[in-house]
Amino acid sequence: MVYYASYVRFLERARTEWLRAQGVGQQALRDGEDLVLVIRGMTLDFHKPARLDDELQASVVLVERRPASLLIEQEISRGGQVLVRAQVRVACLVASSFRPRPLPEWLAVENP
């Protein structure tokens, strides 16, 4: 069976690729904008286990955009069957001080 903490890595990769598909690279945000997107909170609901060599899909759906944060819902599924559901609050911070800051206007993330 897949170790429970591995799902967090799968979800992180899906969010990173979701941002990258929209032209937003996290290192570029840090270098160019002195901005980082960090996880403020995460709720996981485990429904069924995955097994080694299962082909898994991870989804990312933006459900709310606040001035300084995003609320994202994610699922990890196998063959259309949901294995894990997650709700993730992503906060926007100044990279050099880790203080909250508003999301830049140009960062208009959307659902793919």
Backbone torsions as a table, in degrees:
resi	resn	phi	psi	omega
1	MET	NA	154.8	178.5
2	VAL	-78.1	131.2	179.0
3	TYR	-62.9	137.2	-171.6
4	TYR	-57.5	-36.9	-178.9
5	ALA	-68.4	-21.3	178.6
6	SER	-63.5	-30.2	179.6
7	TYR	-61.3	-35.4	178.7
8	VAL	-62.8	-41.0	176.4
9	ARG	-64.0	-40.7	178.5
10	PHE	-62.0	-43.7	179.9
11	LEU	-64.9	-41.7	178.3
12	GLU	-60.9	-45.4	179.6
13	ARG	-61.3	-40.8	179.7
14	ALA	-63.4	-42.1	178.3
15	ARG	-65.6	-40.3	178.9
16	THR	-62.7	-44.3	179.7
17	GLU	-68.9	-34.2	176.2
18	TRP	-61.4	-46.2	177.0
19	LEU	-64.3	-44.3	-179.1
20	ARG	-60.8	-38.4	179.3
21	ALA	-64.0	-20.8	178.2
22	GLN	-98.5	10.2	177.6
23	GLY	82.1	17.5	-178.7
24	VAL	-111.2	108.3	175.9
25	GLY	-96.9	132.9	-175.6
26	GLN	-66.2	-36.4	178.4
27	GLN	-67.7	-37.1	177.9
28	ALA	-64.8	-37.2	176.3
29	LEU	-60.7	-44.7	-179.0
30	ARG	-65.5	-47.8	-176.4
31	ASP	-72.0	-43.7	-174.3
32	GLY	-88.2	-31.4	-173.6
33	GLU	-115.9	-4.8	-173.7
34	ASP	53.9	45.0	-173.9
35	LEU	-129.0	139.9	171.5
36	VAL	-131.4	148.1	173.4
37	LEU	-106.0	121.2	-175.9
38	VAL	-124.0	157.5	178.3
39	ILE	-81.2	120.6	178.4
40	ARG	-90.7	-34.0	179.6
41	GLY	-163.8	153.5	-179.6
42	MET	-150.0	133.2	174.4
43	THR	-118.9	127.5	-179.7
44	LEU	-116.5	140.3	176.2
45	ASP	-128.1	111.6	-177.2
46	PHE	-91.4	122.0	-178.6
47	HIS	-100.8	-48.7	-177.6
48	LYS	-145.8	152.6	179.6
49	PRO	-82.5	152.1	168.9
50	ALA	-97.7	155.0	179.0
51	ARG	-117.7	160.6	178.3
52	LEU	-54.6	140.9	-179.7
53	ASP	72.5	4.5	171.5
54	ASP	-67.2	142.1	172.6
55	GLU	-89.7	116.5	-174.8
56	LEU	-110.8	148.0	173.3
57	GLN	-117.4	140.1	177.2
58	ALA	-121.5	129.8	-179.4
59	SER	-109.1	157.1	178.3
60	VAL	-134.9	123.7	177.7
61	VAL	-131.3	120.0	175.5
62	LEU	-76.6	122.1	-179.1
63	VAL	-109.7	-17.5	-179.7
64	GLU	-158.8	136.8	173.6
65	ARG	-121.3	114.0	175.5
66	ARG	-100.1	174.1	-178.9
67	PRO	-56.5	-35.9	-176.6
68	ALA	-127.7	15.4	-179.9
69	SER	-156.9	165.2	176.6
70	LEU	-125.9	144.1	171.0
71	LEU	-112.0	123.1	-175.3
72	ILE	-122.4	136.8	171.7
73	GLU	-107.6	137.1	-178.4
74	GLN	-133.8	153.5	173.5
75	GLU	-136.2	145.7	168.5
76	ILE	-114.6	126.3	-176.6
77	SER	-133.1	164.3	177.0
78	ARG	-135.6	115.9	178.2
79	GLY	56.3	37.8	179.5
80	GLY	83.7	-3.8	-179.5
81	GLN	-100.3	122.4	-178.1
82	VAL	-72.5	126.3	177.7
83	LEU	-100.1	-40.5	-177.3
84	VAL	-140.9	137.9	171.6
85	ARG	-117.5	142.4	-179.7
86	ALA	-138.9	145.9	170.6
87	GLN	-121.2	126.3	-170.5
88	VAL	-127.4	126.3	172.9
89	ARG	-99.5	120.3	-179.6
90	VAL	-107.9	124.1	-179.3
91	ALA	-103.3	150.4	177.1
92	CYS	-101.1	126.8	-178.3
93	LEU	-130.8	155.6	168.7
94	VAL	-72.7	123.9	-174.5
95	ALA	-62.7	-38.8	-174.9
96	SER	-75.5	-22.1	-177.6
97	SER	-122.8	-11.6	-174.8
98	PHE	57.7	32.1	175.3
99	ARG	-96.4	146.3	178.7
100	PRO	-60.0	147.0	174.4
101	ARG	-148.7	154.8	178.2
102	PRO	-65.8	149.2	172.0
103	LEU	-64.6	137.4	177.3
104	PRO	-64.4	146.8	-179.7
105	GLU	-57.6	-37.9	-176.7
106	TRP	-69.5	-17.1	179.7
107	LEU	-83.0	73.8	-177.3
108	ALA	-96.4	73.8	-178.9
109	VAL	-70.2	145.8	-179.3
110	GLU	-138.3	169.1	173.1
111	ASN	-78.4	139.7	-180.0
112	PRO	-67.6	NA	NA
